[in-house]
Amino acid sequence: MSEDAADAGTSFPFWQVYRVPIILGCLSLLFIVLSITIFIKSYQVAAPIRFSSDTSEAISSASGQPDPGMLIDIEGAVLTPGLYRLPVGSRVHDLLELAGGLAPQADTVAVSRTINRAAKLTDGAKIYIPFIGESVNAENAGSSTVNINTASSRELESLNGIGVATAAKIISGRPYLRLEDLVDKNVIGRALFEKISSQITL
């Protein structure tokens, strides 16, 4: 037998015998490499996504100045009337608590009828709490304007273009911090507001 034939006879059985272990070994090595790659990538820290609110907080923190909030004026029949600074989003109820609550002379019936304690406040707003008998005195004075925060449905209906349904909407939307709140709260349209703006007050 020649050497070439002997080599061919020797190499061929080797591959036949060890073919399966060699293939399995290569696959195992490939699996180990992939596992290490995935393991390393799982520990990489991705940069967090920042939204506009995060940016605002970052700017506020960097400046070192807290949010000044809103400045609100409350007068009338409360224990401690005056100016108060409240966080944005505060409601009328929060302002009343800061002002010490209603004074004994407060017209609680008028307050419950005209003041919405759940209404959100806006910067620069003014809230007035009426005293007992104050609304009666105002009616006797024969004022030429109608107070949209305290007027009865009948008084509101006396305005040009205001009917029963619109008067009810005005009452349900109280309190109004500005006359323009009638339009902003979609109680009446801009055209009707321009028509009655000289006849109403706060």
Residue frames as qw, qx, qy, qz and C-alpha x, y, z in Angstrom:
[[0.000, 0.888, 0.459, 0.000, 0.00, 0.00, 0.00],
 [0.405, 0.494, -0.029, 0.769, 1.31, 3.47, -0.92],
 [0.231, -0.201, -0.467, 0.830, 1.78, 6.32, 1.62],
 [0.272, -0.082, -0.167, -0.944, -0.94, 8.43, -0.06],
 [0.613, -0.287, -0.628, -0.383, -3.43, 5.63, 0.28],
 [0.516, -0.268, -0.673, 0.457, -2.39, 5.13, 3.90],
 [0.049, -0.083, -0.247, 0.964, -2.83, 8.87, 4.69],
 [0.444, -0.166, -0.351, -0.807, -6.20, 8.92, 2.98],
 [0.646, -0.296, -0.696, -0.102, -7.30, 5.86, 4.91],
 [0.412, -0.225, -0.580, 0.666, -6.09, 7.43, 8.18],
 [0.061, 0.032, 0.102, -0.992, -7.63, 10.95, 7.76],
 [0.460, -0.247, -0.526, -0.672, -11.02, 9.78, 6.57],
 [0.579, -0.427, -0.691, 0.079, -11.87, 7.71, 9.69],
 [0.295, -0.168, -0.406, 0.849, -10.69, 10.61, 11.94],
 [0.244, -0.072, -0.111, -0.961, -13.31, 13.04, 10.50],
 [0.591, -0.282, -0.624, -0.425, -15.96, 10.36, 10.60],
 [0.564, -0.317, -0.672, 0.361, -15.22, 9.61, 14.25],
 [0.298, -0.371, -0.350, 0.807, -14.79, 13.18, 15.55],
 [0.029, 0.404, 0.437, 0.803, -17.15, 15.08, 13.26],
 [0.413, -0.723, -0.502, -0.234, -19.98, 15.39, 15.81],
 [0.566, -0.601, -0.249, 0.507, -17.76, 16.56, 18.75],
 [0.369, -0.021, 0.184, 0.911, -16.04, 19.12, 16.49],
 [0.117, -0.536, -0.472, -0.690, -19.37, 20.59, 15.30],
 [0.523, -0.726, -0.446, -0.003, -20.76, 20.66, 18.85],
 [0.577, -0.394, -0.129, 0.703, -17.57, 22.30, 20.10],
 [0.203, 0.199, 0.278, 0.918, -17.81, 25.05, 17.46],
 [0.309, -0.648, -0.490, -0.494, -21.46, 25.67, 18.29],
 [0.606, -0.636, -0.374, 0.297, -20.66, 25.81, 22.00],
 [0.465, -0.183, 0.015, 0.866, -17.89, 28.32, 21.37],
 [0.008, -0.399, -0.391, -0.829, -20.24, 30.45, 19.27],
 [0.474, -0.693, -0.506, -0.196, -22.90, 30.29, 22.00],
 [0.595, -0.499, -0.261, 0.574, -20.35, 31.41, 24.63],
 [0.294, 0.047, 0.169, 0.940, -19.28, 34.38, 22.51],
 [0.219, -0.543, -0.467, -0.662, -22.91, 35.46, 21.98],
 [0.574, -0.657, -0.479, 0.098, -23.68, 35.08, 25.69],
 [0.514, -0.335, -0.134, 0.779, -20.73, 37.26, 26.67],
 [0.110, 0.246, 0.310, 0.912, -21.76, 39.92, 24.12],
 [0.385, -0.634, -0.501, -0.445, -25.36, 40.01, 25.40],
 [0.622, -0.560, -0.405, 0.369, -24.16, 40.09, 29.02],
 [0.399, -0.142, -0.011, 0.906, -21.91, 43.09, 28.34],
 [0.069, -0.368, -0.387, -0.842, -24.63, 45.01, 26.47],
 [0.463, -0.650, -0.586, -0.142, -27.14, 44.42, 29.27],
 [0.529, -0.570, -0.280, 0.564, -24.96, 46.50, 31.61],
 [0.274, 0.207, 0.201, 0.917, -24.63, 49.44, 29.27],
 [0.015, 0.602, 0.515, -0.610, -26.52, 52.47, 30.68],
 [0.258, 0.564, 0.529, 0.580, -28.75, 54.21, 28.16],
 [0.043, 0.033, -0.154, 0.987, -29.28, 57.96, 28.41],
 [0.156, 0.527, 0.756, -0.354, -32.77, 58.65, 29.84],
 [0.124, 0.556, 0.512, 0.643, -35.36, 60.41, 27.69],
 [0.110, -0.323, -0.388, 0.856, -36.11, 63.89, 28.99],
 [0.089, 0.717, 0.634, 0.277, -39.50, 65.45, 28.51],
 [0.084, 0.682, 0.056, 0.724, -40.36, 69.14, 28.72],
 [0.609, -0.751, -0.086, -0.241, -41.35, 68.88, 32.39],
 [0.859, -0.263, -0.041, 0.437, -37.96, 67.32, 33.21],
 [0.480, 0.405, 0.047, 0.777, -36.25, 70.20, 31.43],
 [0.235, -0.783, -0.097, -0.568, -38.27, 72.75, 33.38],
 [0.784, -0.616, -0.061, 0.036, -37.38, 71.08, 36.67],
 [0.793, 0.003, -0.003, 0.610, -33.74, 71.01, 35.69],
 [0.227, 0.595, 0.057, 0.769, -33.78, 74.71, 34.89],
 [0.495, -0.774, -0.092, -0.385, -35.55, 75.47, 38.16],
 [0.865, -0.428, -0.043, 0.258, -33.02, 73.42, 40.13],
 [0.663, 0.235, 0.018, 0.711, -30.10, 75.02, 38.33],
 [0.013, 0.704, 0.052, 0.708, -31.35, 78.52, 39.08],
 [0.339, -0.081, -0.700, 0.624, -31.82, 77.61, 42.74],
 [0.280, -0.019, 0.181, -0.943, -35.05, 79.64, 42.90],
 [0.239, 0.306, 0.903, -0.185, -38.34, 77.95, 43.86],
 [0.015, 0.515, 0.642, 0.568, -41.52, 78.47, 41.84],
 [0.051, -0.094, 0.286, -0.952, -42.99, 81.80, 43.07],
 [0.070, 0.454, 0.869, -0.184, -46.54, 80.46, 42.67],
 [0.015, -0.645, -0.487, -0.588, -49.60, 82.74, 42.46],
 [0.075, -0.082, -0.417, 0.902, -50.43, 85.92, 44.35],
 [0.226, -0.555, -0.716, -0.359, -54.13, 86.09, 45.29],
 [0.113, -0.196, 0.296, -0.928, -56.12, 88.82, 47.06],
 [0.351, -0.489, -0.791, -0.110, -58.99, 87.84, 49.37],
 [0.066, -0.177, 0.259, -0.947, -61.11, 90.49, 51.08],
 [0.591, -0.361, -0.340, -0.636, -64.41, 90.81, 52.90],
 [0.726, -0.486, 0.200, -0.443, -65.77, 88.54, 55.61],
 [0.869, 0.086, -0.434, 0.224, -62.75, 86.33, 56.33],
 [0.673, -0.677, -0.141, 0.264, -60.71, 86.25, 59.54],
 [0.428, -0.585, 0.287, 0.626, -57.48, 87.49, 57.97],
 [0.622, 0.753, 0.213, 0.014, -58.03, 89.20, 54.62],
 [0.191, -0.793, 0.417, 0.400, -55.07, 90.20, 52.49],
 [0.590, 0.600, -0.490, -0.228, -52.62, 88.93, 49.89],
 [0.790, -0.303, 0.531, -0.041, -51.59, 85.28, 49.87],
 [0.319, 0.558, -0.691, -0.331, -49.12, 83.33, 47.78],
 [0.847, -0.019, 0.467, -0.254, -50.25, 79.84, 46.80],
 [0.377, -0.204, 0.791, 0.437, -48.83, 77.12, 44.54],
 [0.399, 0.216, -0.480, -0.751, -50.05, 76.94, 40.97],
 [0.452, -0.142, -0.842, -0.260, -53.18, 74.78, 40.78],
 [0.016, -0.169, -0.719, 0.674, -54.53, 75.83, 44.20],
 [0.161, -0.555, -0.709, -0.404, -58.28, 76.19, 44.64],
 [0.267, -0.651, -0.033, -0.710, -60.60, 78.65, 46.36],
 [0.826, -0.507, -0.235, -0.073, -60.89, 76.28, 49.33],
 [0.752, -0.027, -0.221, 0.620, -57.11, 76.45, 49.90],
 [0.148, 0.462, -0.044, 0.873, -57.24, 80.26, 49.89],
 [0.556, -0.637, -0.169, -0.507, -60.10, 80.33, 52.42],
 [0.867, -0.364, -0.256, 0.226, -58.13, 78.08, 54.76],
 [0.565, 0.151, -0.159, 0.796, -55.06, 80.33, 54.54],
 [0.103, -0.504, -0.035, -0.857, -57.25, 83.34, 55.30],
 [0.106, -0.100, 0.726, -0.672, -58.48, 81.66, 58.51],
 [0.010, 0.438, 0.898, 0.046, -61.88, 80.71, 57.16],
 [0.116, -0.667, -0.427, -0.600, -65.12, 82.68, 57.11],
 [0.005, -0.172, 0.454, -0.874, -65.69, 85.38, 59.70],
 [0.102, 0.396, 0.827, -0.385, -68.79, 85.13, 61.94],
 [0.288, 0.593, 0.167, -0.733, -70.28, 88.07, 60.02],
 [0.011, 0.193, -0.756, -0.626, -69.97, 86.29, 56.64],
 [0.715, 0.226, 0.069, -0.658, -73.13, 85.75, 54.64],
 [0.379, -0.213, 0.895, 0.104, -72.81, 81.95, 54.43],
 [0.625, 0.518, 0.554, -0.185, -75.93, 81.64, 52.30],
 [0.422, 0.862, -0.142, -0.241, -74.52, 84.02, 49.70],
 [0.142, -0.624, 0.749, 0.174, -71.13, 82.28, 49.87],
 [0.528, 0.036, 0.848, 0.008, -72.62, 78.83, 49.27],
 [0.577, 0.683, 0.410, -0.181, -74.66, 80.26, 46.39],
 [0.398, 0.907, -0.115, -0.079, -71.95, 82.27, 44.64],
 [0.078, -0.741, 0.666, 0.033, -68.52, 80.87, 45.63],
 [0.956, 0.165, -0.234, -0.071, -67.30, 77.63, 44.08],
 [0.544, -0.720, 0.430, 0.027, -64.75, 76.32, 46.58],
 [0.844, -0.007, 0.468, 0.263, -63.45, 73.78, 44.08],
 [0.532, 0.841, 0.046, 0.089, -62.60, 76.39, 41.41],
 [0.761, -0.017, 0.007, 0.649, -58.93, 76.76, 40.48],
 [0.142, -0.898, -0.059, 0.412, -57.31, 80.12, 41.17],
 [0.668, 0.558, 0.098, 0.483, -55.30, 82.21, 38.72],
 [0.514, -0.170, -0.169, 0.824, -52.43, 84.55, 39.45],
 [0.022, 0.082, 0.049, 0.995, -53.59, 88.07, 40.34],
 [0.342, -0.509, -0.686, -0.392, -57.16, 87.01, 41.15],
 [0.161, -0.212, 0.430, -0.863, -59.34, 88.66, 43.79],
 [0.378, -0.407, -0.825, -0.107, -61.99, 86.90, 45.90],
 [0.218, -0.305, 0.254, -0.892, -64.54, 88.87, 47.91],
 [0.271, -0.332, -0.892, 0.145, -66.59, 87.26, 50.69],
 [0.233, -0.574, -0.222, -0.753, -69.81, 89.24, 51.38],
 [0.046, -0.039, 0.685, -0.726, -70.96, 90.24, 54.88],
 [0.041, 0.526, 0.841, -0.122, -74.45, 89.54, 56.16],
 [0.137, 0.828, 0.393, -0.377, -76.92, 92.03, 54.67],
 [0.205, -0.480, 0.385, 0.761, -74.41, 93.32, 52.15],
 [0.150, 0.195, 0.791, 0.560, -76.19, 91.87, 49.12],
 [0.001, -0.756, -0.651, 0.072, -79.50, 93.32, 50.30],
 [0.158, -0.771, -0.041, 0.616, -77.94, 96.76, 50.70],
 [0.220, -0.219, 0.600, 0.737, -76.51, 96.54, 47.21],
 [0.103, 0.487, 0.794, 0.349, -79.93, 95.80, 45.76],
 [0.096, -0.845, -0.450, 0.273, -81.47, 98.73, 47.66],
 [0.266, -0.565, 0.201, 0.755, -78.77, 101.02, 46.32],
 [0.620, 0.708, 0.242, -0.235, -80.16, 100.49, 42.84],
 [0.357, -0.483, 0.583, 0.547, -76.83, 99.67, 41.17],
 [0.605, 0.593, -0.149, -0.510, -76.96, 99.97, 37.39],
 [0.417, 0.448, -0.779, -0.137, -74.68, 96.95, 36.90],
 [0.936, -0.215, -0.056, -0.274, -75.24, 93.29, 37.69],
 [0.240, -0.620, 0.744, -0.073, -72.67, 91.36, 39.72],
 [0.750, 0.225, -0.542, -0.304, -72.14, 88.07, 37.89],
 [0.331, 0.179, -0.857, 0.353, -70.86, 86.43, 41.08],
 [0.079, 0.152, 0.722, -0.670, -73.78, 87.33, 43.36],
 [0.458, 0.094, -0.154, -0.870, -76.76, 88.14, 41.14],
 [0.615, 0.160, 0.699, -0.328, -79.85, 85.98, 41.21],
 [0.393, 0.247, 0.778, 0.424, -81.20, 84.27, 38.12],
 [0.186, 0.851, 0.490, -0.044, -83.87, 86.97, 37.79],
 [0.138, -0.865, 0.157, 0.456, -81.26, 89.75, 37.89],
 [0.368, -0.276, 0.694, 0.554, -79.12, 88.01, 35.26],
 [0.355, 0.496, 0.752, 0.250, -82.15, 87.59, 33.01],
 [0.095, 0.907, 0.235, -0.336, -82.59, 91.35, 33.05],
 [0.252, -0.538, 0.491, 0.638, -79.44, 91.63, 30.92],
 [0.604, 0.563, -0.203, -0.526, -79.84, 91.95, 27.16],
 [0.628, 0.407, -0.634, -0.194, -79.72, 88.51, 25.52],
 [0.033, 0.221, -0.905, 0.363, -79.65, 86.50, 28.76],
 [0.705, -0.246, -0.378, -0.547, -82.41, 83.93, 29.17],
 [0.813, -0.473, 0.192, -0.281, -83.20, 81.34, 31.83],
 [0.973, 0.079, -0.033, 0.216, -80.77, 78.74, 30.47],
 [0.508, 0.572, -0.246, 0.596, -77.87, 81.20, 30.10],
 [0.355, -0.717, 0.269, -0.536, -78.50, 82.62, 33.58],
 [0.934, -0.323, 0.123, -0.091, -78.28, 79.09, 34.98],
 [0.846, 0.305, -0.120, 0.420, -74.97, 78.57, 33.15],
 [0.143, 0.723, -0.274, 0.618, -73.58, 81.80, 34.58],
 [0.631, -0.614, 0.255, -0.400, -74.52, 80.75, 38.12],
 [0.989, -0.116, 0.070, 0.067, -73.04, 77.25, 37.74],
 [0.725, 0.460, -0.153, 0.490, -69.74, 78.70, 36.47],
 [0.226, -0.891, 0.190, -0.346, -69.08, 80.86, 39.55],
 [0.102, -0.856, -0.103, 0.496, -66.85, 82.29, 40.85],
 [0.612, 0.679, 0.129, 0.384, -65.55, 84.56, 38.11],
 [0.578, -0.479, -0.022, 0.660, -62.22, 86.21, 38.76],
 [0.066, -0.256, 0.318, 0.910, -62.46, 88.34, 35.60],
 [0.596, 0.448, 0.188, -0.639, -65.41, 89.39, 33.48],
 [0.466, 0.496, -0.612, -0.402, -63.73, 87.66, 30.52],
 [0.222, -0.147, 0.950, -0.163, -64.09, 84.35, 32.37],
 [0.660, 0.379, 0.387, -0.520, -67.63, 84.24, 31.01],
 [0.668, 0.611, -0.317, -0.282, -66.11, 83.71, 27.55],
 [0.140, 0.534, -0.830, 0.076, -63.10, 81.65, 28.69],
 [0.361, -0.040, 0.866, -0.342, -65.40, 79.19, 30.49],
 [0.125, -0.139, -0.802, -0.568, -67.66, 78.95, 27.42],
 [0.129, 0.464, 0.694, -0.535, -70.62, 80.32, 29.37],
 [0.424, 0.809, 0.262, -0.312, -71.48, 82.89, 26.69],
 [0.718, 0.422, 0.253, 0.492, -70.08, 83.81, 23.30],
 [0.410, -0.138, 0.009, 0.902, -67.80, 86.74, 22.55],
 [0.045, -0.432, -0.409, -0.802, -70.54, 88.68, 20.74],
 [0.500, -0.702, -0.466, -0.198, -72.95, 88.45, 23.68],
 [0.619, -0.433, -0.255, 0.604, -70.18, 89.36, 26.10],
 [0.262, 0.099, 0.142, 0.949, -69.40, 92.53, 24.16],
 [0.248, -0.569, -0.490, -0.612, -73.10, 93.35, 24.26],
 [0.611, -0.711, -0.320, -0.136, -73.47, 93.09, 28.07],
 [0.672, 0.048, -0.350, 0.650, -69.93, 93.96, 29.25],
 [0.024, 0.385, -0.147, 0.911, -70.98, 97.47, 30.26],
 [0.635, -0.458, -0.166, -0.599, -73.88, 96.08, 32.30],
 [0.910, -0.279, -0.298, 0.070, -71.96, 93.59, 34.46],
 [0.024, -0.773, 0.507, -0.380, -69.40, 93.74, 37.23],
 [0.630, 0.030, -0.737, 0.244, -67.61, 91.51, 39.77]]
